[in-house]
Amino acid sequence: FLAIYMIGIMTISANGLYRLLEPVGLQSMLISLFLSMGVLLVFLFGVMYVISIFYHSSDIEKLLPLPLRPQEIIGAKFLVTLIYEYIFLVVLVAPALFIYGFAGDLTPGYYLLAILVILLLPIIPLCMSSVLVMVIMRFTPFARNKDRFSMISGLLSLFLALGLVFATQSATNFSQEDLVRIIQSGAEEIAGLTASVFPGTNFAVLTLAAQSPANVLANLALLILLSVLAVILTVFIGKLFYFQGVIGLGSSM
């Protein structure tokens, strides 16, 4: 029920923003804003999911004695976490991408690119969350308190969800002049800052917003390359920190 409600909210908000941006030729800003929001939420919720799935799940005690390679255990847990992030993106970002394609009367090729972008988008921020958590769990005993973490993460999730609902509902109340003034004064800088903090976001935006097929393919290739490198780096760091953190967590219980 909550997923259907949020999809409806995002669809209405994206449609309202598109109608405001279209007269001034800034409708592609819709993609930038929603993708930037998506990677930010992936990173924030990724921190909580990685701690829960990587460290506080009961299967880790059964997996460690098995003849599995470290990269197989890390990769499996990363994929499980990634599936949860896809659920967020389908609910929060996919409606905006659909509205952009439908309202712009774009070709079926756009929707194929949108699916590829959604599949690739959470990989880099989730890798950043995973690396951050593995380092923290290796050296910070405070993060190993499951009850304290559950309370903090629950409150954080509640505040994020409420803030997101209020923000999306109020977005469609802007006049066209107010929205243009906000964009000109700082929205592009904010989107650029998000893209710089989370590498690959700008490539994802340009994959969907670029006019030239060559630019689209080039940005998609760069997004794929960065995603692959991020996964390789995450697995490498995981070999150094993850299992020591799991052993330390087990000894502290």
N, C-alpha and C positions, 0 to 999 in steps of 0.2 A: 504494500500500500504506500509506504513512504517513497519507494523508488518511482512508482507511477506518479505520485504527487510532485516529486522533484523534477521528473521529466516534463510534466506539464508546466511547472514554473519556469524551467529553463527555456522551453519552447516559446512561451509567451514573451519572456524577457528578450530572447534573441530576436524574435520577430519585431518587437518594438524598437530595439536598438538598430536593427537593419533599416527600418523605415525612417528612422531619424538620420542615419548616416548616409543613406542613398542619395538624397538631394544634393549633398555637398561632395559626393564622390569618395567618401571615406568608408564605404561598406566593408572593405577588406580589413579595417580595424577591428571588426567583429571577431574575425579569426584570431587576430593577435591577442585580443583581450581574453577570449575564452581559453585559448591554448596556454597562455601565461597563467591563468587561474588554475588550469588543469595540472600543470607541472608543479605549481606551488602546493596544491592539495596532495598530489602524489608524494611529494617530499615529506610533508608534515605527517600525513597518515602512514607513509612508509616507515617512518621512524618507529611508530607504535606497532605496526604490523611485524616489522623485522624483529623487534624485541620479543614479541609474543610468539611468532612462528619459529624463529631461529633458536631461542633460548628457553622459553617457558612452555613449549609443547612437550607432551609426554613421550613422543616418539624418539627423541634424541638419545635416550638411554638405550633404546633397542637398536638404533642405527649404528652407534659407535662400535659395538663389538663385531658387527658384520664385515665381511671382506669387501667393503666399498671404498673407492678412492675418494679422497677429500673433495675433489671437484664435483663428484657425483652427488654427494650429500649437500654441498653448498648450492649446486645448480638446482637440485630438486626443491629445496626450500625457497630459493629465489623464484622459481616458477610458480610455486603456490602463492607466494606473496604477490607476484605479478598478476595473477588471476584476480585477486581481490582489488587491485588497482584498476584493472580493466572494467570492473563493475562500476567504480566511481566515474571513470571517463565516459562510459556508455550513458550513464545517467546525467552527468553534468556538462559534458562537452559535445557529445554526438548530436544532441538536438540543435545546437548552434550551427554545427557544420552542415546539417541537413537543411536548416532554414536558409543558410547562405547559398547552397546549391539550388534549392527549390525556387527561392525568390529571384535568384540571378539567372534562372533557366539555363543552368549549366549542363554539359554533356554527361553521359554515364561515366566517362573516364574520370570525372571529378570525384564521384562517389567511390570509385575504386581507390583513388589516391587518398580520400578521407579515411577509408578503412585501414590502409597501410600506415597512415600517420597516427591513427589511434593505437595501432599495434606497436608502433615504434616509440611513441611519445613518452610513455612512463618508464622506459628502460633506463635512461640516463639519470633522472632524478631519483629513481629507486636504487640505482647503483650508488649514488651519493649517500642516500639514507643508510644503505647497508654498510658502506665503509665507515660512516660516522658512528653507527651503533656498534660495530665490531671493535672499533678502537675504544669507545667509551666503556663497553662491557669488559674489555680486557684490563682496563686500568682504573675504573671507577666503581667501587663496591656499592655506592649509593644506587646506581641504576639496576642493581641486582635484586632489590627488594620488590618482590612481585606485587604485594598488596599496595604498597605506596605507588608503584608505577601504574597499576590498574586505576587507582583513584585519580591520579593526575591526568592520565590519558583519557579517561572517561569525561572529566570536566573539560579538557581541551577539545575533545570531539564535539561535545555539546555546544560550547561557545562557537566553534567553527561552523557548525551546522546552522545555528541560529543567525550568526552573522551573515552567512551566505544567503539564507532565505530573505532576510531584511534587505540585503544589498540588491538582490536580483528583483525583488518586488518594487523597490524604490527607483530602480534604474529607468523604468519606462515612464516615470513621472517627470523626467527632465524635458524641458523644451529643446527645440533644435538649437537655439542660440546658446543655451546653457551647455549643451553637450559639446558643441563646437569649441566654446571657450575653454572647457575642461581639457579637451583633447589638445588644443593648441598650447595650453599652459603647462601641461605636464603628463598627460596620459601616454603620449608616445615615449617620453623619457622613462616612465614607470615600466612600460612594456619592454623597452630596451634594457633597463636594469635587470628585469626578470630574465630576459634572454641571455644576458651576460653572466648572471649567477648560475643559470641552468643551461649549459652549452647544448646546442642543438635545437632550442626552441625557435630561434629565428629561421633555421633551415626548414622546420616543420611548417612555419607560417608561410614561407615563400614557396614551398611545395604546393600549397593550395591556392595562394594568391598571385603567384607569378603568371604573367601573360604568355611568355615565350615557352614553348615546349622544351627547348634546350635548358632554360633556367630551371624549369620544374624538375627535369631529370637530374640535373647537376645537384640541386639542393636535396633531392631525395637520396641520391647516392652519398652525399656528405652526411646526411642524417643516419643512414644505415651504417656507414663507416664509424661514426662516433659511437653509435649504440654498440657495435661489436667490440670496439676498443674498451668501452666502459665495462662491458661484461667480463672481458679478459682481465682487466685491472682489478675488478671486484673479486673474481675468483682467486687471483694471485694474492691479494691482501687478505682474503678469507683464510687461505692456507697459513698465513703468518699469525693471524689474531683470533680467528673464530674458535678453533678447538681449544686453545688455551683459555679463552673466556668461558667456554662451556665447562671445562674442567674446574675452573675457579668458581663458577656458579654452583656446581655440584658440591664442591667442598665447603661452600659457605652456608649450605642449607642444613 
